[in-house]
């Protein structure tokens, strides 16, 4: 199956509740009731939101409400069916909608539409325990993408989610083999299209999405500045922009890890929010894939920093990102057609898709 889909992403706090239930559980209960094809709940390692309160795993006193990111994907009809119920329970946080192409079942050669030909973001949804030639499938997938010249790829392990319409969540005292895992990769559109059949062959029941993306910077070299986007579409609906910075945890700017420097500087300068997500395996640029091992569980893992804002404000944040990624990092820009931020006595944006 190859069809249009929507990606629904929600950024919120780990302790946020809906009545007596955690928001994370309530959101994925909604996705379960609507039978969404795929969803992954990711725990952030550092970030801040509209109130500019820093939450980080690095300091015990600031680690009590870490950022969470929930990503759900299915056809436009099914996501729009779940959206009113999901959005209604998010009393504080950020919700975005993005367009994508979804591939499931048998995946053969793909001809990309013109908007995906320049650069494409490929996301693969699979399970933690899936294997290929005796190795974890996610490591085999990332090795394949690296060998085919794809610019970067990162595997994120979920703690809850959906796989092919079935709920899968991590539990204590369990191997959690069915916990969903999400691999995000970015590269030249033609190269991504060429590798799709090989990617699908490594996963028993592949579920892939393709999205339009712009690669702005790679290993300290500016390839192109983020495109200047209009503030609204022809109907007056707001347009938003997303920057993502992919780098290893060992990448540094000055005395700090790059992602820590990014979060700190963006917070100091007044950005509306940013979230850093730690992966378990991956690479960016020409670096070899690496990640968690028994001997080095943290220092070499990939970390992705995400920032969403209006295009006018994003020009300012791009200058900060450009300054701090002077030696390392893969930086991408994406258009976000729907964005809603909710906080104490504050509501911004909406979830009607802008025409783009």
Secondary structure per residue as TSV (DSSP state, phi and psi in degrees):
chain	resnum	aa	ss	phi	psi
A	1	X	-	360.0	133.8
A	2	X	E	-134.4	104.5
A	3	X	E	-151.2	166.5
A	4	X	E	-65.5	145.3
A	5	X	E	-145.0	174.7
A	6	X	E	-123.8	144.8
A	7	X	E	-111.4	118.8
A	8	X	E	-103.4	117.8
A	9	X	E	-120.9	132.8
A	10	X	E	-125.8	128.8
A	11	X	E	-110.8	125.8
A	12	X	E	-159.1	-175.9
A	13	X	E	-96.2	149.5
A	14	X	T	-59.8	-33.9
A	15	X	T	-96.7	4.0
A	16	X	-	-66.1	138.1
A	17	X	E	-126.1	158.3
A	18	X	E	-120.3	99.4
A	19	X	T	65.7	-124.2
A	20	X	T	-93.9	-2.3
A	21	X	E	-101.7	142.1
A	22	X	E	-62.9	140.1
A	23	X	H	-58.7	-38.0
A	24	X	H	-58.3	-42.6
A	25	X	H	-68.9	-41.9
A	26	X	H	-63.3	-41.6
A	27	X	H	-60.9	-46.7
A	28	X	H	-76.0	-20.0
A	29	X	H	-64.4	-40.3
A	30	X	H	-61.7	-46.6
A	31	X	H	-63.3	-35.7
A	32	X	H	-66.6	-43.8
A	33	X	H	-62.0	-34.9
A	34	X	T	-90.8	-1.5
A	35	X	T	62.8	39.2
A	36	X	-	-63.3	145.0
A	37	X	S	-64.1	-43.2
A	38	X	E	-147.5	142.7
A	39	X	E	-155.3	145.2
A	40	X	E	-138.1	129.7
A	41	X	E	-102.4	121.1
A	42	X	E	-113.5	139.6
A	43	X	E	-97.2	122.9
A	44	X	-	-75.4	160.6
A	45	X	S	-101.4	-19.9
A	46	X	E	-166.7	150.0
A	47	X	E	168.5	175.8
A	48	X	E	-150.6	160.1
A	49	X	-	-124.2	-153.0
A	50	X	T	-60.1	-30.7
A	51	X	T	-85.5	-1.7
A	52	X	-	62.7	24.5
A	53	X	-	-83.2	124.4
A	54	X	-	-80.8	134.4
A	55	X	E	-126.0	128.8
A	56	X	E	-150.2	147.4
A	57	X	T	-74.1	-13.8
A	58	X	T	-73.0	-26.6
A	59	X	S	-124.0	126.5
A	60	X	G	-57.4	-40.6
A	61	X	G	-70.3	-17.7
A	62	X	G	-110.1	10.3
A	63	X	-	-104.7	14.1
A	64	X	T	-84.1	-13.6
A	65	X	T	-143.8	64.8
A	66	X	-	-65.0	153.3
A	67	X	E	-68.5	143.7
A	68	X	E	-119.7	148.6
A	69	X	E	-130.4	123.2
A	70	X	E	-109.6	126.7
A	71	X	E	-119.2	123.9
A	72	X	E	-126.8	139.8
A	73	X	E	-136.8	135.8
A	74	X	E	-170.6	-173.3
A	75	X	E	-60.3	158.4
A	76	X	H	-57.7	-41.7
A	77	X	H	-60.2	-44.9
A	78	X	H	-72.9	-39.2
A	79	X	H	-66.8	-43.0
A	80	X	H	-65.4	-27.7
A	81	X	H	-68.7	-35.0
A	82	X	H	-87.4	-19.1
A	83	X	H	-60.1	-47.8
A	84	X	H	-58.1	-42.5
A	85	X	H	-68.3	-41.6
A	86	X	H	-67.2	-46.1
A	87	X	H	-65.6	-32.7
A	88	X	H	-66.4	-26.3
A	89	X	T	-93.8	-5.2
A	90	X	-	-88.4	91.7
A	91	X	-	-80.0	-18.3
A	92	X	S	-152.3	125.1
A	93	X	E	143.4	-163.9
A	94	X	E	-128.3	132.8
A	95	X	E	-124.5	131.7
A	96	X	E	-128.7	152.1
A	97	X	E	-122.4	134.8
A	98	X	E	-136.3	147.1
A	99	X	E	-85.4	150.0
A	100	X	E	-157.3	171.8
A	101	X	E	-108.6	136.2
A	102	X	E	-113.3	130.9
A	103	X	E	-117.9	127.3
A	104	X	E	-136.9	167.8
A	105	X	S	73.1	-144.0
A	106	X	S	-78.4	121.3
A	107	X	-	-109.2	117.1
A	108	X	-	-106.5	-163.1
A	109	X	-	-57.9	139.5
A	110	X	-	-122.3	133.5
A	111	X	-	-98.2	116.8
A	112	X	-	-78.3	143.4
A	113	X	-	-64.6	162.1
A	114	X	H	-57.1	-37.3
A	115	X	H	-69.4	-16.3
A	116	X	H	-99.8	-5.5
A	117	X	H	-70.3	-34.7
A	118	X	S	-67.3	-56.2
A	119	X	E	-150.4	147.2
A	120	X	E	-137.4	142.8
A	121	X	E	-102.6	120.1
A	122	X	E	-104.4	125.1
A	123	X	E	-117.5	130.3
A	124	X	E	-114.5	126.1
A	125	X	E	-105.0	122.9
A	126	X	E	-150.0	-167.6
A	127	X	E	-110.0	156.1
A	128	X	T	-62.6	-36.3
A	129	X	T	-90.4	-4.8
A	130	X	-	-63.7	139.5
A	131	X	E	-129.6	157.5
A	132	X	E	-139.0	117.2
A	133	X	T	52.6	40.5
A	134	X	T	84.6	-8.2
A	135	X	E	-107.3	157.8
A	136	X	E	-55.4	135.0
A	137	X	H	-61.1	-34.9
A	138	X	H	-65.8	-34.8
A	139	X	H	-69.6	-39.8
A	140	X	H	-64.4	-40.2
A	141	X	H	-63.0	-44.9
A	142	X	H	-69.0	-36.7
A	143	X	H	-62.2	-42.4
A	144	X	H	-60.6	-47.1
A	145	X	H	-62.8	-39.7
A	146	X	H	-62.9	-46.0
A	147	X	H	-66.9	-24.6
A	148	X	T	-91.1	6.3
A	149	X	T	82.9	16.8
A	150	X	-	-70.4	140.2
A	151	X	S	-63.4	-33.7
A	152	X	E	-170.9	155.9
A	153	X	E	-154.8	142.5
A	154	X	E	-139.8	134.8
A	155	X	E	-101.4	129.8
A	156	X	E	-116.9	130.1
A	157	X	E	-93.4	125.9
A	158	X	-	-84.2	164.6
A	159	X	S	-113.7	-4.8
A	160	X	E	-164.7	165.0
A	161	X	E	155.2	-167.8
A	162	X	E	-127.6	140.7
A	163	X	E	-132.6	117.2
A	164	X	T	51.5	43.7
A	165	X	T	82.1	-0.1
A	166	X	E	-110.2	138.7
A	167	X	E	-73.5	132.5
A	168	X	E	-135.0	119.3
A	169	X	E	-133.7	150.4
A	170	X	-	-73.3	145.7
A	171	X	-	-136.9	154.0
A	172	X	T	-66.5	152.6
A	173	X	T	57.2	40.3
A	174	X	S	-144.8	150.3
A	175	X	-	-75.0	-16.3
A	176	X	-	53.1	45.2
A	177	X	T	-67.5	-26.3
A	178	X	T	-93.5	1.9
A	179	X	-	-59.5	132.9
A	180	X	E	-67.7	150.7
A	181	X	E	-134.8	142.4
A	182	X	E	-124.8	126.1
A	183	X	E	-110.5	120.3
A	184	X	E	-109.8	124.9
A	185	X	E	-132.3	153.9
A	186	X	E	-134.1	135.5
A	187	X	E	-172.3	-178.2
A	188	X	E	-56.6	136.3
A	189	X	H	-58.6	-44.2
A	190	X	H	-66.5	-37.4
A	191	X	H	-66.6	-40.1
A	192	X	H	-62.9	-46.4
A	193	X	H	-60.0	-39.4
A	194	X	H	-67.3	-31.8
A	195	X	H	-89.8	-8.9
A	196	X	H	-55.6	-46.3
A	197	X	H	-60.8	-36.9
A	198	X	H	-67.9	-39.6
A	199	X	H	-61.3	-47.8
A	200	X	H	-63.7	-31.6
A	201	X	H	-69.0	-21.8
A	202	X	H	-83.9	-12.9
A	203	X	S	-118.7	125.3
A	204	X	T	-56.8	-44.2
A	205	X	T	-127.9	82.9
A	206	X	-	-68.9	142.0
A	207	X	E	-135.1	111.3
A	208	X	E	-123.6	148.5
A	209	X	E	-128.8	150.2
A	210	X	E	-123.1	133.6
A	211	X	E	-135.6	153.4
A	212	X	E	-74.4	137.5
A	213	X	-	-150.9	156.8
A	214	X	E	-119.3	125.4
A	215	X	E	-87.4	116.9
A	216	X	E	-98.8	-32.9
A	217	X	E	-154.5	146.0
A	218	X	E	-146.7	119.2
A	219	X	T	50.2	48.2
A	220	X	T	85.3	-4.7
A	221	X	E	-105.6	122.6
A	222	X	E	-76.3	121.7
A	223	X	-	-92.7	-38.7
A	224	X	-	-169.1	141.8
A	225	X	-	-72.1	153.8
A	226	X	-	-53.6	137.0
A	227	X	-	-60.2	143.0
A	228	X	-	-75.5	112.2
A	229	X	-	-97.8	150.9
A	230	X	-	-68.5	153.6
A	231	X	S	-72.8	-29.2
A	232	X	B	-141.2	162.7
A	233	X	-	-87.3	-174.1
A	234	X	T	-63.8	-24.2
A	235	X	T	-90.4	0.9
A	236	X	S	89.4	5.3
A	237	X	-	-78.6	137.9
A	238	X	B	-68.7	145.7
A	239	X	-	-112.4	141.6
A	240	X	E	-125.1	168.8
A	241	X	E	-137.2	145.3
A	242	X	E	-125.0	133.5
A	243	X	E	-110.5	137.9
A	244	X	E	-128.5	132.9
A	245	X	E	-116.9	116.0
A	246	X	E	-102.0	126.2
A	247	X	E	-160.3	159.3
A	248	X	E	-74.2	152.8
A	249	X	T	-61.0	-24.8
A	250	X	T	-78.7	-13.9
A	251	X	-	-64.4	138.1
A	252	X	E	-130.8	155.9
A	253	X	E	-131.6	113.0
A	254	X	T	65.9	-129.6
A	255	X	T	-88.8	-6.7
A	256	X	E	-115.4	158.1
A	257	X	E	-58.2	147.0
A	258	X	H	-57.0	-45.0
A	259	X	H	-65.3	-35.4
A	260	X	H	-66.3	-43.7
A	261	X	H	-62.2	-40.2
A	262	X	H	-63.3	-51.0
A	263	X	H	-59.4	-45.0
A	264	X	H	-61.9	-49.0
A	265	X	H	-67.2	-41.9
A	266	X	H	-63.4	-39.4
A	267	X	H	-65.5	-43.8
A	268	X	H	-62.4	-34.6
A	269	X	H	-87.0	-3.8
A	270	X	T	95.7	20.3
A	271	X	-	-62.3	152.2
A	272	X	S	-69.9	-21.8
A	273	X	-	165.7	158.8
A	274	X	E	-159.2	149.2
A	275	X	E	-135.2	134.9
A	276	X	E	-107.4	129.1
A	277	X	E	-115.2	127.2
A	278	X	E	-91.5	126.7
A	279	X	-	-88.4	180.0
A	280	X	S	-113.0	-14.7
A	281	X	E	-162.3	146.3
A	282	X	E	161.5	-171.1
A	283	X	E	-160.7	164.4
A	284	X	E	-142.6	146.2
A	285	X	T	64.7	-141.3
A	286	X	T	-89.5	3.6
A	287	X	S	-71.6	150.5
A	288	X	-	-70.6	146.2
A	289	X	-	-62.0	140.7
A	290	X	E	-161.4	170.5
A	291	X	E	176.9	-145.9
A	292	X	-	-66.6	132.0
A	293	X	-	-139.1	168.6
A	294	X	S	-62.2	-34.5
A	295	X	S	-86.2	-24.5
A	296	X	-	-141.7	77.8
A	297	X	S	-72.7	-15.9
A	298	X	S	-129.1	-45.3
A	299	X	T	-61.5	-26.8
A	300	X	T	-106.7	9.9
A	301	X	-	-75.6	152.8
A	302	X	E	-77.0	149.1
A	303	X	E	-132.5	134.2
A	304	X	E	-117.6	127.4
A	305	X	E	-105.3	128.9
A	306	X	E	-118.0	135.5
A	307	X	E	-139.6	128.2
A	308	X	E	-125.4	134.6
A	309	X	E	-164.4	178.0
A	310	X	E	-68.1	149.0
A	311	X	H	-55.9	-38.4
A	312	X	H	-63.1	-43.4
A	313	X	H	-73.7	-29.0
A	314	X	H	-65.2	-26.8
A	315	X	H	-61.2	-35.9
A	316	X	H	-70.0	-43.2
A	317	X	H	-68.5	-31.7
A	318	X	H	-61.5	-38.9
A	319	X	H	-62.3	-36.7
A	320	X	H	-69.2	-46.2
A	321	X	H	-60.3	-43.4
A	322	X	H	-61.3	-42.1
A	323	X	H	-63.0	-43.4
A	324	X	H	-81.9	-23.0
A	325	X	T	-95.6	46.3
A	326	X	S	-72.7	-19.1
A	327	X	S	-125.4	-28.3
A	328	X	S	-140.2	162.2
A	329	X	-	110.7	147.2
A	330	X	E	-110.8	120.2
A	331	X	E	-113.8	128.6
A	332	X	E	-125.7	157.8
A	333	X	E	-127.1	141.4
A	334	X	E	-139.2	151.2
A	335	X	E	-86.3	135.7
A	336	X	E	-117.0	111.8
A	337	X	S	-81.2	-10.4
A	338	X	E	-150.4	136.0
A	339	X	E	-153.0	129.8
A	340	X	E	-134.8	121.6
A	341	X	E	-111.7	131.6
A	342	X	E	-128.9	133.0
A	343	X	E	-149.0	-174.9
A	344	X	T	-57.8	116.7
A	345	X	T	56.3	32.7
A	346	X	E	-148.6	133.7
A	347	X	E	-145.0	129.4
A	348	X	E	-136.4	140.8
A	349	X	E	80.0	-168.6
A	350	X	E	-165.1	175.4
A	351	X	S	-112.6	22.6
A	352	X	S	-84.8	127.9
A	353	X	-	-69.8	124.2
A	354	X	-	-72.0	148.4
A	355	X	-	-79.7	118.2
A	356	X	-	-137.4	360.0
